[in-house]
């Protein structure tokens, strides 16, 4: 039983779906519809794309015995993909885009020729250098751009500072436009002796979800090909990119030497005016704001040099003001540079002040072992601050806190809503503390060797802390295995298509349409082509290596049939049962996430792609999870722009992935 207010709103939605009242127009297409380009130019680009595609296929064969060259193939594929997507999906947004396409054909073919000859010049080039990598999420090739300083010498062994730049919102930012821009525009900031990485971020999501993983996959790729100083990695961005910068600053605070957001958004309810339209946000949506709302993580900037920027006349100044307020409540003063009489852009004098601040922060570097740490989280997805790792929560989506300090003779730790944690110090940096004080308990610290790392895992039982053995692998929520549904799409996933007969034709038809929609919207919003396999083609390799997104029901999907009796929600030809609640399976279906019973280190997802829908596409501030760990969908109400049908029950699982009592 969910709250009566939610039921009333769902009944209203259901009634409206079948009434004669005119409906509002559907959401606009994003990316928007393209414009026609002359037939001759389109034919020329199609021919160029075809030639480049054929060269890429030949290189895949010819370079099999040359892994160091084959590894560079994505640097060619980014040009082919940019053209292919624009041609296939009608993504020329201006006649001038055809000219950019011709440049990409020329550059892609030249890179292909160089790779075939074993002489890739771009790997040692300075200036503007577009690169690409293969994403583990969906196997797609994703582009990014580098600004490589003239001081870069491939064999010099000198390590460089690395700045990440997050772009602003542009609904027309296709791969074609992004890659072309990375040949022309060095961007707002090009610090001396610094490699600047411009992220595509999988389009316009403020680097959330798969866009968040784009940073870490790009970082891994840059580290592989360039000498990077890990103590001097900084993040910065403006507008939507400012929101991304706030997000990375507070959710991954231990990684950065400096954080410099400009404008953007930092919280959901005020920025989106979430309570001013119908239906009002549900209780679980409000909890899920805690995934990405930066204000909820403001204390994490205690150890991170942070400088915010706003134009005096910019409405998005609200974002930094909200963060300043949240930080002040934690006793932290935000350095907030305000461009005088300036709208939504940087003031020249402000840029100088920001650069000076970040140059100083980079010179100091990121210390992995500060004496004092203040850290908060609401989910184990974000569980680390330097030498503190939170391994378990007492309750997800309630605030967890860790305040820790290295003292002369002890490591003093105070926690809230934490059930397990690890202290981890790099070699040579372990404190000489003889004991650990944690929430009133005193534990002996293992001796620290100067040349070895120091790791100690602690767990709480019955309100008492004790040293803990290695993780026993038991079924519980843990880092990167904590839900909700959207979490499955931050790692390798496969859409598993049913081949059997469904329990009910209505459920089968609905699942098939939702699968088609999920594939289409993944490409549109996250710019990849989802891997799709039939249920009878899934092998042990897929089960071991990927989250499985299972479509259909236990009758139609062979993988779902294997695990149905091991899931907490039961589903047969008569009913869908979530604990004490039961619904007719003739027109109800569960959507959910759960550790895969065939491989508990990976997820299974039932009948769901990412959970925000079309109404969120026009504002990245609304691209947030719309469903918790599971929901029961009434298929008598057609899918709409917010829900996959009427949600008649929804909840999170407990910390051991158990069903919790229904929310009253």
Secondary structure, DSSP 8 states (H G I E B T S, - for coil): ---HHHHHHHHHHHHHHTSSS--------SS-------HHHHHHHHHHHHHHHHHHHHHHHHTTT-HHHHTTTHHHHHHHHHHHHHHHTT---STHHHHHHHHHHHHHHHHHHHHHHT--GGGG--EEEEEEEE-TTTS-EEEEEEEE-TT--TTS---EEEEEEE----TT--HHHHHHHTTT---S---TTEEEEEE-TTSSSTT-THHHHHHHHHHHHHHHHS-EEEEEEEEEEETHHHHHHHHHHHHSGGG-SEEEEES----SHHHHTGGGSSS---HHHHHHHHHH-GGGGGGGGGGS-BEEEEETT-TTHHHHHHHHHHHHHTT---EEEEETT--SS--HHHHHHHHHHHHHHHHH---SS-SEEEEEESSTTS-EETTEEEEEESSTTS-EEEEEEE-SSEEEEEEESEEEEEEEE-TT-----SEEEETTEEEE-----TTS-EEEEEEEETTEEEE--S----SS-BTTBS--GGGGGGS-EEEEE--S--SSHHHHHHHHHHHHHHHHHHHHHH-S---EEEGGG--HHHHHHSEEEE-S-TTT-HHHHHHGGGSSSEE-SSEEEETTEEEETTSEEEEEEEEETTEEEEEEEES-S-S--GGGTT-GGG-S----SEEEEETTS---SS-SSEEEEEE---TTS-------
